[in-house]
């Protein structure tokens, strides 16, 4: 069975809405990664697909190009980034970068922010994030787990949230 069909069947079993089912089509791996990022709330809520599935069915290159970093040690800029698994690394944002990051599982990352960059983070599970903000704008962090650690330097606003309050049906 093709990866696309496996993922669709699993998503349907988890409650994928009819609109997404109707629009599924026959996506390439690149398009599947785009779907994952676009539907990140569904993916987080259902821990779907698993880290093992992602690692077994997608290359690091495909994932990186789509802004997804799973058990990776090399972070590259993308406007929306999903950092998950045991990913470890550092990344810098500056100039006029506008970035949204979802940091999950046991990821451990260091983010450097400068100039006019605008960075918003959503932190889950046991993730560890160090933010060094020397930019002009205050970074925003939404922390969804008491186990997550966020260490900051500079102008960073941290808000605690409950996943169920945001992503409930």
C-alpha angles and dihedrals in degrees: 000000000000120000090242093056093045091051093046093050091049092047091050090051088053093052106270107183121250093248092059091043091053092048096045097101120162102308127189120231089265091054092046089055089049089052090050092053094043091049097040093134091059091044093051094043091053099030085236130197102015122242089245092053092049093048092048097048108033132053122234088242093055091047095047092049088054094048095254121128115187120174086340135143098198121076122191128185121268130157089241118029131185111198113187148150114027095332114156126183153101130260135179130211125192146140105041100333114152109195139172117196130191110197116191148166113006098335116147115196140165117212124196117196127190143162114001100340117140114206128182121185133194110196124196143172116356097335121145120209129181113194122194105186115186092153131109096252130068112245118226125221124189109196116201101177136053087216093059116097123212119183117186143191120185129005108350128145116206121197124183115222137176115235092219092057092056105032104032121126 
